[in-house]
């Protein structure tokens, strides 16, 4: 079984997220999503619209996702790859090169982002409607 691992906040889930998850899952048999915890988001000066538990529930409902685990810090990636026996690490190509240090532990793939959609755009639009 080939295991794929990816990371993110996945706030206000949109079709770009689903597209990324679908393409990541297509690379293997089992997709692990490391979801930024609320505490980690605070460290990154990020505020999610939904709580960690709500975002986790949404991701677990997605047919492409097999397991959701918390991301609590930047440093946990090597341990996650080892502990969950990940064969492939996947991120959006806006992070290209940032996770190449994982290449000694697994294959690293940067997927192109879905054009014309982002969580920031969605949140901005919703804020204007409120």
Residue pairs with C-beta under 8 A, 6 or more apart in sequence:
1 28
1 29
1 30
2 27
2 28
2 29
2 30
2 87
2 88
3 28
3 29
3 30
3 31
3 32
3 84
3 85
3 86
3 87
3 88
4 24
4 25
4 27
4 28
4 30
4 31
4 32
4 86
4 87
4 88
4 89
4 90
5 31
5 32
5 33
5 34
5 80
5 81
5 84
5 86
5 88
5 89
5 90
5 106
6 20
6 21
6 24
6 31
6 32
6 33
6 34
6 89
6 90
6 91
7 33
7 34
7 35
7 36
7 71
7 77
7 91
8 17
8 33
8 34
8 35
8 36
9 35
9 36
9 41
9 46
9 48
9 55
9 119
10 17
10 33
10 35
10 36
10 55
10 58
10 59
11 48
11 49
11 50
11 55
11 119
11 123
12 49
12 50
12 119
12 122
12 123
12 126
13 55
13 58
13 59
13 62
14 117
14 119
14 122
15 114
15 117
16 113
16 114
16 117
16 118
17 119
18 62
18 64
19 114
20 90
20 92
20 111
20 113
20 114
21 31
21 33
21 59
21 62
21 64
21 65
22 64
23 90
23 111
24 31
24 64
24 90
24 111
25 31
25 64
25 65
27 88
27 90
27 109
28 87
28 88
30 66
30 67
31 64
31 65
31 66
31 67
32 66
32 67
32 68
32 69
32 80
32 84
32 86
33 59
33 65
33 67
33 68
33 69
34 68
34 69
34 70
34 71
34 76
34 77
34 80
35 52
35 55
35 56
35 59
35 68
35 69
35 70
35 71
36 44
36 46
36 48
36 52
36 70
36 71
37 52
37 70
37 71
37 72
38 48
38 51
38 52
39 72
40 70
40 71
40 72
40 73
41 47
41 48
43 73
48 55
49 123
49 126
50 58
52 70
56 68
59 65
59 68
60 68
67 84
69 80
69 84
77 89
77 99
77 102
78 101
78 102
78 105
80 86
81 89
81 102
81 105
81 106
82 105
86 105
86 106
87 106
87 107
88 106
88 107
88 108
88 109
89 99
89 102
89 106
89 107
89 108
89 109
90 109
90 110
90 111
91 98
91 99
91 108
91 109
91 110
91 111
92 110
92 111
92 112
92 113
93 110
93 111
93 112
93 113
94 113
95 110
96 110
99 108
100 108
102 108
